[in-house]
């Protein structure tokens, strides 16, 4: 993996770690790690598929509102399932 982005703080509650492999400026592979519920797991699985083939440089521009529009709504009280992945995208940095 060439990039990593973190939302939240691992070891300090909920978190979302996104790892991305880039090939020719496009996402070739994406994985995530989270200690969250099934909602954030579903969002993470969707996100890893959604970003495949997209420019890494554009991913940092997505925010939680964009994810809400693209993914859809999440149950009340589970908004972190969109916020943490969006934070990880915004924090995506090369290794």
Buried (B, 14 or more C-beta within 10 A) or exposed (E): EBBBBBBBEBEEEBBBBBBBBBEEEEBBBBEBEBEBEEBBEEBBEBBBEBBEEBEBEEBBEBBBEEBBEEBEEBEEEBBBBBBBBBBBBBBBEEE
